[in-house]
Amino acid sequence: MDKHPRGARGPRVNARAIRGIRVERGYTQTELARRSGVGQSHISRIELGARPYPDPRITKALADALGCKVVDLLAADLVGV
């Protein structure tokens, strides 16, 4: 059984974790966009939970820009927590 809604491209991310790590690093969404190459409006939609299944390349770019592992950005039920 597919865990993702129809058309989903990547694993579900934890919007709160992404925002929390971003704020902890002192980055605005604009700064994270600059560092990651992901559009600010896309980051906003991810953090608001409107894009819970971003392309894996976007999740990787955000993790790299935030200085963390991709697994740190995934929903808890996907990482066995």
Buried (B, 14 or more C-beta within 10 A) or exposed (E): EEEEEEEBEBBBBBBEBBBEBBEEBEBEBEBBBEBBEBEBEBBBBBBEEEBBBBBEEBBBBBBBBBEBEBEBBBBEEEEEE
